[in-house]
Amino acid sequence: MATDELFELSIPPALGIPYAGENSGLTAPSGTRGSGAFFYGLGQCVRALRKEETVYLLLRNGHEAGKVRQGLQMAAKQLIVETEEGEASGGQKAPQVFGPYGFAATVGLWLKTAGEPASALLSPFISTDSFEFTPAEFVDLRERIDRTMRRFARLPQVSRSLDDLNTGFFRHQSLEESRQFITTNLEDYLDRISRLQREYQLLINGHARKLLFERQGELSERRTKIGTIQAELQRLEKVNGRQGRRQLKEAIAEWSAYRERWYGTTTPVNPQLPFPALREELQEELRALHQQRQNLNRELRPASLSLSVVTVAGDAPLAASLRKMGEELSALIREIDEAGLYQLPLGGTDAATAPRQLQLLESVRDRLRNTHRHLHELDDFYARRHFWYAQPARLRRLLAPLRELPPEEWETAFSSWYFERCLQRVDATGEAWLNPATLQKMLEESTAATEIDWDRVHFVLPGEELPQRDGMKAFCFDLTGGGRPEKWAEGHFISLRPLWDDTADHYQLAGRLEAGLLFGQPFLPVSGPDWAEVRTNEAPPGSNGHLCLQVKEGGPWMPLPEWDGIAEGVIRLYLPDEILPEDGQALQARAEEIMTVAPGVRIFHGWSNERITQALLSDGVTVEFLAAVILRAAEAAMAEPYDRDAIVALGREYRTRCGLPDPAPHPLAENLRKLLSERLPDHFFELHQAWRDTFLPLVVLAPSGRKTVLLPDGRLPGRAGEWAEALRQRELRAAGFHCLGLRADRLWMGLSEELDEIVKAIREA
């Protein structure tokens, strides 16, 4: 068919807005699937043409060239492919923060417990070494913590007196081995400590007694001397004249010698000292000696406490004894540490004085005695510790503080801590956020058209060979669903795959209202589709047992593999009792196309209700199952009123079996709803509301009737590029919704303040 003739054909409806679905990896695979896959492929072809590349299209039959050429023309006219980077293909995949969850979704998971009082009970400084921060790890840790807490609750309670024992006993040794080692060593060390303690006490106390006796003898000698001088003075009272003066001078000389001896006074006492003055000084000295005797213990205690090799250097035997005992003490403590009886070393062997060494020795003795005293608890203590050390190190770091919390609070504390640490690894800059207002302005800007050389488009019919690329600037779109040829690099070849092929990226379609889209993507029909099933036992003329269809009133019936994809009215589809393999492959590849391309579908068949039910209950994505889904959907469409829920459920089951389950509610929207409802009690909130091709994350209905859609990161579900996202949000605004983007980075960094801003924006909408 000539190029000019192709463009004289009628233009099909707008292609719609293809965008990458939630299940797309966006890794430039060669396979695409879903309602938007065909239109995405056409957009990629137009991009290649604009780069002056040659485009090859592998057709399923010789009849569909016209439809494909028209589709290319529409793709060239639509704004979704105007950008250089091909926004129709989808935006960049958001960096994964928590398994498959991006930053915004992870903030949503954190929000679930962020506002709870127990959310800050765990220290943020607990090490996260070896943590992977994945959903599997989170669930595993939570379950392990729960099991461990329950197990500890069942184990017998013990005191903490054995807490300081070496952990190796509970990690690497049996209970009996540990008991024998601990008991034997404790008894040996306690016996040796007792002997060494006795030696210290004898030496320290003996030295103190010696000091005391020496001092007491000194005071006694001084009192005697003063008494002698006083006795002489008493005799002088009865002597007069020259003899009396001479004897007084002698008494003064004795007093002067006393002072020089005991006080070191070198200045002699005045020889002319009056008798009464001398008597008073002697009396004062007696009072001083009495006071010294009263304070003798206090005076000598510092000397006893400072007893060391240095302070008794003049006493060689005593210094040698002190040195020997200090060495024995150090050796004993070192031996206990090296034996590994306790987890931490005893230390403290650098005590400088004998009393401090004795205190250290007694401290070690008390510790050993305490352990020995509680050895009867070793069985229960071993059971608890052996179980404890069987847990991974990262789990123990969490269990230690969690065990001290009330049972009803540990899960909140753990969840909040875990997601906070997960989010802290990410530099939250808000780059993923799209401002809905900015997207709206984007559509108002004109885009320059690019001339396309349509002569670069080449169709490859079945049986014809695709040229080898080999350095040629070329792009290929394979509608037959084949694999990428060896000579064609990734990014230059895509293949239209059936929906069940989970190796292909999934593309959805916005901007279209055909109910049949639900056979390739999530879709909520706006109105009842014109589908009907017609039971008959007669095959259409010329069908020859094939699955065939009629695309024009009174036109011929044709096998599905030969269909050109165009319908001029209601499509009539015939399902034979036995579907041939080639017909089954065509039905699996084009079921959604059949149900959307025409304004109505009539399905002729002779299948019994029992057969349809059995097919629906079968496993996998068989042709029989798909045919049964189509028949039941047509039956639901014929109901009065039409059963939309049944149609939606059938489409969802088919997609789920193809590995495309409907997306779950966005965690940010899910957990933000509670926080916002507390601040907006007069507003109504609806989570994950199905709307056409998507789900609205969180819809807020104001008392005035104004509807606001809250969009995490400013985006609807899926991975649309900016241009496609702008078109999708324009549809929302046209339907009366106000779009409000949620800044996950601001919620994370300042929850209360950002909530106030969101509430303000909702009220002002």
SULUR-V972331 format. One record per residue. PSI is psi as a letter, one per 30 degrees, with the letter a starting at -180 (* if undefined). OMEGA is omega in radians with two decimals (none if undefined). D_CENTER is the distance of its C-alpha to the mean C-alpha in Angstrom with 2 decimals. Layout:
BEGIN
<<PSI,OMEGA,D_CENTER> <PSI,OMEGA,D_CENTER>>
END
This chain:
BEGIN
<<k,-3.10,59.12> <l,-3.13,59.75> <e,-3.11,57.17> <e,-3.14,59.32> <e,3.14,59.72> <e,-3.05,55.97> <f,3.06,55.48> <f,3.12,58.35> <l,-3.12,56.38> <k,-3.14,54.83> <k,3.12,51.34> <l,3.09,48.70> <l,3.13,46.45> <k,-3.08,43.68> <f,-3.03,41.08> <a,-3.06,38.22> <j,3.11,34.91> <k,3.10,33.00> <l,-3.12,29.29> <k,3.13,26.45> <l,-3.13,24.79> <f,-3.09,21.19> <g,3.12,21.90> <k,3.10,23.18> <f,-3.12,21.68> <h,3.13,24.00> <g,-3.13,24.77> <h,3.11,28.53> <l,3.12,29.41> <f,-3.12,33.07> <k,3.06,32.64> <l,3.13,32.13> <l,3.09,32.40> <l,-3.08,32.42> <f,-3.11,34.64> <g,-3.03,33.93> <e,-3.13,34.29> <e,-3.09,38.08> <e,3.02,37.97> <e,3.12,35.13> <e,3.09,37.32> <e,3.11,40.28> <e,3.11,38.35> <e,3.08,37.43> <e,3.13,41.12> <e,3.08,42.17> <e,3.13,39.81> <e,3.12,41.45> <e,3.13,44.88> <f,3.06,44.15> <g,3.13,43.39> <h,3.03,46.80> <l,3.05,45.47> <k,-3.09,47.35> <k,3.07,45.71> <k,3.10,46.39> <j,3.11,45.74> <j,-3.03,46.18> <l,3.12,47.66> <f,3.10,47.67> <l,-3.09,51.35> <g,-3.05,54.15> <f,-2.98,54.01> <g,3.14,50.65> <e,-3.12,51.35> <e,-3.14,52.55> <e,-3.11,49.43> <e,3.13,47.21> <e,3.10,49.40> <e,3.10,49.32> <e,3.09,45.56> <e,3.14,45.41> <e,3.11,47.72> <e,3.13,45.61> <e,3.13,42.44> <f,-3.10,44.29> <f,-3.07,45.26> <k,-3.08,41.92> <f,-3.02,39.79> <f,3.13,36.62> <g,-3.10,37.77> <f,-3.06,39.36> <l,-3.05,36.56> <e,-3.06,36.74> <g,3.07,33.22> <i,-3.05,33.76> <f,-3.14,31.51> <f,-3.09,32.44> <f,-3.13,30.35> <l,-3.14,27.09> <l,3.09,24.85> <k,3.11,22.43> <k,-3.11,19.34> <k,3.12,16.41> <k,-3.13,14.06> <k,-3.12,11.10> <e,-3.09,7.69> <i,-3.05,5.75> <b,3.13,8.74> <f,-3.08,11.66> <k,3.03,10.17> <a,-3.07,11.28> <e,-3.09,10.64> <e,3.13,12.82> <e,3.13,11.44> <e,3.03,7.86> <e,3.09,10.00> <e,3.09,11.88> <e,3.10,9.35> <e,-3.11,8.90> <f,-3.08,12.69> <e,-3.11,13.35> <f,-3.02,13.27> <e,-3.08,13.56> <g,-3.11,17.31> <k,-3.14,17.82> <e,-3.08,19.78> <g,-3.03,17.66> <f,-3.08,14.42> <g,-3.08,15.45> <f,3.10,16.78> <k,-3.13,14.44> <k,3.08,15.11> <f,-3.07,12.80> <g,3.03,14.59> <k,-3.06,13.47> <k,3.08,13.05> <g,3.08,9.89> <k,3.13,12.48> <g,3.06,12.15> <k,3.14,8.41> <f,-3.13,7.75> <i,3.07,4.15> <l,3.09,6.44> <e,-3.14,7.90> <e,3.13,10.46> <e,-3.13,8.68> <e,-3.13,7.13> <e,-3.13,10.74> <e,3.14,12.37> <e,-3.12,11.13> <e,3.13,12.03> <e,3.12,15.29> <e,3.13,16.08> <e,-3.12,15.74> <e,3.13,17.93> <e,-3.10,20.44> <e,3.12,20.62> <e,3.13,21.24> <e,3.13,23.91> <e,3.13,25.44> <e,3.14,25.75> <f,-3.13,27.35> <f,-3.12,29.95> <k,3.13,30.78> <k,3.11,33.77> <k,3.11,33.15> <l,3.07,34.39> <l,-3.12,35.02> <g,-3.06,33.10> <f,3.13,36.23> <g,-3.08,35.03> <f,-3.02,31.59> <g,3.10,32.91> <l,-3.13,34.09> <k,-3.11,32.82> <f,3.13,29.68> <f,3.10,31.49> <e,-3.02,33.69> <f,3.14,30.88> <e,-2.92,29.12> <f,-3.08,32.12> <l,3.07,35.22> <l,3.14,36.63> <e,-3.10,37.61> <e,3.09,41.30> <e,-3.14,40.78> <e,-3.12,38.81> <e,-3.12,41.41> <e,-3.12,44.31> <e,-3.09,42.88> <e,-3.09,41.89> <e,-3.11,45.18> <e,-3.09,47.42> <e,3.12,45.95> <e,-3.11,45.80> <e,3.13,49.47> <e,-3.09,50.53> <e,3.13,48.70> <e,3.12,49.92> <e,-3.13,53.50> <e,3.11,53.41> <e,-3.13,51.86> <e,3.14,54.61> <e,-3.12,57.31> <e,3.10,55.86> <e,3.13,55.36> <e,3.13,59.04> <e,3.11,60.11> <e,-3.11,58.16> <e,3.14,59.63> <e,-3.10,63.15> <e,-3.09,62.92> <e,-3.11,61.28> <e,3.09,63.45> <e,3.11,66.57> <e,3.13,66.10> <e,3.12,65.65> <e,3.13,68.80> <e,3.11,70.73> <e,-3.09,69.74> <e,-3.14,70.70> <e,3.13,74.09> <e,-3.11,74.87> <e,3.11,74.09> <e,3.09,76.05> <e,3.11,79.04> <e,-3.14,78.86> <e,3.13,78.91> <e,3.12,81.76> <e,-3.11,83.77> <e,3.12,83.29> <e,3.13,84.34> <e,-3.13,87.44> <e,3.12,88.42> <e,3.13,88.07> <e,3.12,90.11> <e,-3.14,92.83> <e,-3.14,93.06> <e,3.13,93.23> <e,3.11,96.03> <e,3.14,98.01> <e,3.12,97.60> <e,3.11,98.99> <e,-3.12,102.08> <f,-3.12,102.49> <f,-3.09,103.02> <f,-3.10,106.44> <k,3.14,107.51> <l,3.00,109.09> <a,-3.02,110.43> <e,-3.14,109.69> <e,3.13,108.45> <e,-3.13,105.80> <e,-3.14,104.53> <e,-3.14,104.30> <e,3.10,102.33> <e,3.12,99.90> <e,3.11,99.22> <e,3.12,98.50> <e,3.13,96.01> <e,3.13,94.30> <e,3.09,94.15> <e,3.12,92.45> <e,3.12,89.90> <e,3.11,89.26> <e,3.10,88.77> <e,-3.11,86.31> <e,-3.13,84.21> <e,-3.11,84.21> <e,-3.00,83.09> <f,-3.13,80.33> <f,3.14,79.12> <g,-3.13,80.16> <k,-3.11,82.32> <f,3.13,84.78> <j,-3.11,86.76> <l,3.10,89.65> <k,3.13,90.43> <k,-3.12,93.22> <f,-3.11,96.47> <g,-3.10,97.89> <k,-3.13,95.11> <l,-3.13,96.80> <e,-3.14,97.10> <e,-3.12,95.05> <e,3.13,92.19> <e,3.13,92.08> <e,-3.14,92.06> <e,3.13,89.11> <e,3.11,87.05> <e,3.12,87.62> <e,3.11,86.59> <e,3.13,83.42> <e,3.09,82.62> <e,3.10,83.02> <e,3.13,80.61> <e,3.12,78.09> <e,3.09,78.54> <e,3.13,78.00> <e,3.12,74.75> <e,3.10,73.57> <e,3.11,74.28> <e,-3.07,72.28> <g,-3.02,69.27> <e,-3.13,69.74> <e,3.13,66.49> <e,-3.11,64.41> <e,-3.05,66.16> <f,-3.08,65.59> <e,3.12,61.94> <e,3.14,60.44> <e,3.13,62.61> <e,-3.12,61.43> <f,-3.11,57.72> <g,-3.10,58.08> <k,3.13,59.75> <l,3.11,58.67> <e,-3.11,60.23> <e,-3.02,60.71> <f,3.13,62.43> <h,-3.10,64.90> <f,-3.13,65.57> <f,-3.14,69.28> <i,-3.01,69.16> <e,3.14,68.54> <e,-3.14,68.40> <e,3.13,65.96> <e,3.13,63.75> <e,3.12,63.75> <e,3.12,62.73> <e,-3.13,59.84> <e,-3.13,58.64> <e,-3.12,58.85> <e,3.09,56.86> <e,3.11,54.11> <e,3.10,53.80> <e,3.13,53.71> <e,3.14,50.93> <e,-3.13,48.77> <e,-3.13,49.42> <e,-3.13,48.55> <e,3.11,45.21> <e,3.13,44.34> <e,3.12,45.29> <e,3.13,43.07> <e,-3.10,40.08> <f,3.11,40.80> <f,3.11,41.22> <h,3.11,37.57> <e,-3.12,38.39> <l,-3.10,35.72> <e,-3.13,32.22> <k,3.14,33.15> <l,3.12,36.59> <e,3.07,39.28> <a,3.05,40.35> <g,-3.10,42.88> <g,-3.11,45.84> <g,3.10,47.00> <k,-2.98,48.81> <f,-3.06,52.00> <l,-3.13,54.41> <e,3.11,55.67> <e,3.12,54.64> <e,3.07,51.05> <e,3.09,51.10> <e,3.10,52.40> <e,3.11,49.60> <e,-3.14,47.03> <e,3.13,48.85> <e,3.09,48.91> <e,3.09,45.17> <e,3.11,44.52> <e,-3.12,47.06> <e,3.14,45.39> <e,3.12,42.00> <e,3.12,43.62> <e,-3.14,45.64> <e,3.10,42.60> <e,-3.12,40.93> <e,-3.10,44.23> <f,-3.08,44.72> <g,3.13,41.44> <f,3.10,41.79> <f,3.11,42.68> <g,-3.00,38.99> <e,-3.12,37.87> <e,-3.13,37.65> <e,-3.14,35.17> <e,3.12,33.31> <e,-3.13,33.06> <e,-3.13,31.70> <e,-3.08,28.84> <e,3.12,28.03> <e,3.08,28.48> <e,-3.12,25.95> <e,-3.08,23.55> <f,3.02,23.78> <f,3.13,23.44> <l,3.10,19.70> <l,-3.09,17.31> <e,-3.12,17.04> <e,3.10,13.30> <e,-3.14,14.09> <e,3.12,17.13> <e,3.12,15.48> <e,-3.08,13.75> <e,-3.07,16.84> <e,3.11,19.25> <e,-3.09,18.46> <e,-3.14,17.36> <f,-3.13,20.81> <f,-3.08,22.50> <l,3.02,21.07> <k,-3.07,22.95> <e,-3.07,21.98> <f,-3.06,21.28> <f,-3.00,18.71> <e,-3.09,16.38> <e,3.08,14.15> <e,-3.13,13.83> <e,-3.13,13.20> <e,-3.11,10.48> <e,-3.13,8.59> <e,3.13,9.21> <e,-3.06,8.37> <e,-3.09,4.91> <f,3.05,4.19> <e,3.13,6.89> <e,3.12,6.00> <e,-3.11,3.50> <f,-3.12,6.66> <f,3.13,8.98> <f,-3.00,9.06> <k,3.05,10.71> <j,-3.06,14.30> <j,-3.12,14.67> <f,-3.13,18.33> <g,-3.10,18.89> <f,-3.10,20.52> <f,-3.04,19.43> <k,3.04,21.15> <k,3.11,24.63> <j,3.13,27.14> <e,3.13,29.16> <e,3.11,32.21> <e,3.09,32.00> <e,3.14,31.77> <e,3.12,34.82> <e,-3.13,36.79> <e,-3.11,35.91> <f,-3.13,37.94> <f,-3.13,40.87> <k,3.14,41.23> <l,-3.14,43.70> <k,-3.11,42.90> <k,3.11,45.62> <l,3.13,46.75> <k,3.12,46.95> <k,-3.13,49.94> <k,3.08,49.25> <j,-3.07,51.66> <f,3.11,51.71> <f,3.09,53.92> <f,3.13,50.86> <k,3.14,49.73> <k,3.10,50.84> <k,3.09,50.63> <j,-3.07,50.51> <l,3.08,52.11> <k,-3.11,51.63> <f,3.11,53.54> <l,-3.06,53.36> <k,3.08,51.51> <k,3.14,48.69> <l,3.04,49.67> <k,-3.07,47.75> <e,3.01,45.69> <i,3.08,46.50> <f,3.13,46.01> <k,3.06,47.08> <j,-3.03,45.14> <l,3.10,44.29> <k,-3.12,41.76> <k,3.05,41.98> <j,-3.07,40.87> <j,3.13,41.58> <f,-3.12,42.23> <f,3.13,43.25> <g,-3.12,39.72> <l,3.13,40.61> <l,-3.11,38.57> <k,3.09,38.39> <l,-3.05,41.51> <e,-3.06,41.18> <f,-3.11,42.76> <k,-3.08,40.48> <l,3.04,37.31> <k,-3.10,33.95> <f,3.11,33.98> <g,-3.12,37.72> <k,3.01,37.77> <l,-3.07,36.16> <k,3.13,37.19> <j,-3.04,37.30> <l,3.07,35.81> <l,-3.03,36.09> <f,-3.07,33.28> <f,-3.11,32.55> <j,-3.06,31.78> <g,3.02,27.99> <f,-3.09,28.30> <k,3.06,29.33> <k,-3.09,27.36> <k,3.11,27.80> <k,3.13,29.53> <l,-3.06,30.38> <k,3.04,33.31> <l,3.10,33.65> <g,3.11,36.98> <l,-3.04,38.74> <g,-3.13,39.74> <k,-3.10,41.03> <f,-3.12,39.81> <f,3.09,39.87> <f,-3.10,36.66> <f,3.04,34.80> <f,3.12,35.82> <f,-3.09,33.55> <l,3.02,30.75> <k,3.12,29.72> <k,3.07,32.75> <j,-3.10,34.36> <k,3.10,38.13> <e,3.13,39.93> <l,-3.11,43.18> <k,3.12,44.61> <l,3.11,45.11> <i,3.11,48.64> <k,3.09,48.05> <k,3.05,50.49> <k,-3.10,51.26> <j,-3.12,54.88> <k,3.14,56.04> <l,3.08,58.82> <g,-3.10,60.39> <k,3.08,61.91> <k,3.11,60.24> <l,3.14,60.75> <k,3.10,63.67> <g,-3.09,62.86> <e,3.12,59.43> <h,3.09,60.57> <g,-3.13,57.73> <l,2.89,55.04> <j,-3.04,52.19> <l,-3.12,53.64> <l,3.10,53.55> <k,-3.02,55.91> <g,-3.13,54.76> <k,-3.14,58.00> <k,-3.13,60.42> <f,-3.13,63.19> <l,-3.12,61.59> <l,3.00,61.26> <k,-3.10,58.59> <k,3.04,56.54> <k,-3.11,54.10> <e,-3.13,50.52> <f,-3.11,49.92> <g,-3.07,52.75> <k,-3.13,51.45> <g,3.10,51.13> <g,-3.11,48.39> <k,3.08,50.78> <k,-3.14,52.20> <g,3.13,55.12> <b,3.13,54.66> <k,3.06,53.41> <k,3.04,52.11> <k,-3.08,53.63> <k,3.12,51.69> <k,3.07,53.35> <j,3.13,51.39> <l,3.11,53.73> <e,3.11,53.61> <j,-3.10,52.61> <k,-3.14,50.28> <l,-3.08,51.01> <e,-3.11,48.18> <e,3.10,48.65> <e,3.11,48.76> <e,3.11,45.60> <e,3.13,43.74> <e,3.13,45.03> <e,3.12,44.00> <e,-3.11,40.42> <f,-2.94,40.31> <g,-3.11,42.10> <e,-3.12,41.62> <e,3.11,39.62> <e,3.12,42.23> <e,-3.02,45.04> <f,-3.09,43.59> <f,-2.96,43.01> <f,-3.07,45.79> <l,3.12,48.65> <f,3.13,49.30> <l,-3.14,49.91> <k,3.04,49.58> <k,-3.06,51.99> <j,-3.13,51.12> <k,-3.09,54.12> <l,3.07,53.68> <g,-3.11,55.25> <k,3.09,52.20> <l,3.10,52.51> <e,-3.14,50.03> <e,-3.14,49.41> <e,3.12,48.60> <e,-3.14,46.17> <e,3.13,44.43> <e,3.12,44.27> <e,3.13,42.82> <e,-3.12,40.06> <f,-3.13,39.25> <l,-3.13,39.22> <l,3.03,36.18> <a,-3.12,34.86> <i,3.14,35.89> <l,3.09,39.60> <e,3.14,42.35> <e,3.12,43.71> <e,-3.13,40.44> <e,3.12,40.24> <e,3.12,43.91> <e,3.09,43.43> <e,-3.14,40.56> <e,-3.13,42.87> <e,3.13,45.73> <e,3.10,43.83> <e,3.09,42.44> <e,3.10,46.04> <e,3.11,47.18> <e,3.12,44.62> <f,-3.13,45.74> <f,-3.09,49.34> <l,3.10,48.66> <j,-0.15,50.03> <l,-3.08,47.80> <k,-3.07,45.54> <i,-3.11,42.60> <e,-3.11,39.66> <e,3.14,37.11> <e,3.14,38.59> <e,-3.14,38.59> <e,-3.13,34.94> <e,3.12,34.02> <e,3.10,36.06> <e,-3.14,34.43> <e,3.14,30.92> <e,3.12,31.91> <e,-3.13,33.40> <e,-3.14,30.39> <e,3.11,28.02> <f,3.09,30.28> <g,3.13,30.11> <g,-3.12,26.34> <i,3.10,25.80> <l,3.09,24.45> <k,3.13,24.31> <k,3.08,21.02> <l,3.07,19.20> <k,3.12,19.07> <k,-3.09,16.75> <e,-3.13,13.97> <e,3.10,14.97> <e,-3.09,18.56> <e,-3.06,18.06> <f,3.06,16.58> <f,-3.09,18.69> <e,-3.13,21.78> <e,-3.11,21.94> <e,-3.13,21.64> <e,-3.13,24.27> <f,3.08,26.57> <f,-3.12,26.92> <f,-3.14,28.13> <i,-3.06,30.19> <f,-3.12,31.85> <g,3.12,34.65> <l,3.11,32.53> <k,-3.08,31.57> <k,3.06,28.12> <k,-3.08,27.61> <k,2.98,24.26> <h,-3.09,24.03> <k,3.11,27.79> <k,-3.13,29.37> <j,3.14,31.56> <c,-3.04,33.51> <g,-3.00,31.30> <a,3.04,27.97> <k,3.12,26.07> <j,-2.99,26.06> <e,-3.13,22.58> <j,-3.13,24.10> <k,3.14,27.83> <k,3.13,29.34> <j,-3.14,33.03> <l,3.09,34.97> <f,3.13,38.17> <f,-3.10,40.13> <f,3.14,38.81> <k,-3.10,36.79> <k,3.11,33.68> <k,3.08,30.60> <k,3.10,27.80> <k,-3.03,24.42> <j,3.04,22.70> <k,-3.08,19.04> <g,3.11,19.52> <g,-3.03,23.19> <k,2.94,23.12> <l,3.09,24.21> <l,-3.05,22.34> <a,-3.10,22.94> <h,3.13,22.95> <k,2.99,26.29> <l,-3.04,27.56> <e,-3.09,28.76> <e,3.11,32.29> <e,3.12,31.46> <e,3.12,28.98> <e,3.12,31.81> <e,3.13,34.18> <e,-3.14,31.91> <f,3.05,31.45> <e,3.06,35.20> <e,3.13,35.73> <e,-3.13,33.70> <e,3.11,35.76> <f,3.11,38.91> <g,3.06,38.02> <g,3.13,37.80> <k,2.97,34.09> <k,-3.09,32.79> <k,3.13,29.57> <j,-3.14,27.13> <k,3.12,24.07> <k,3.11,20.87> <j,-3.12,19.35> <e,-3.12,15.60> <e,3.12,15.69> <e,3.07,18.32> <e,-3.13,16.69> <e,-3.04,13.69> <f,-3.12,16.24> <i,-2.99,18.92> <e,-3.05,18.30> <e,-3.11,21.78> <e,-3.12,23.70> <e,3.06,22.22> <e,3.10,22.81> <e,3.13,26.36> <e,3.13,26.75> <e,3.12,25.63> <e,3.12,28.04> <e,-3.13,30.74> <e,3.12,30.36> <e,-3.14,30.55> <e,-3.11,33.66> <f,-3.06,35.25> <*,none,34.71>>
END
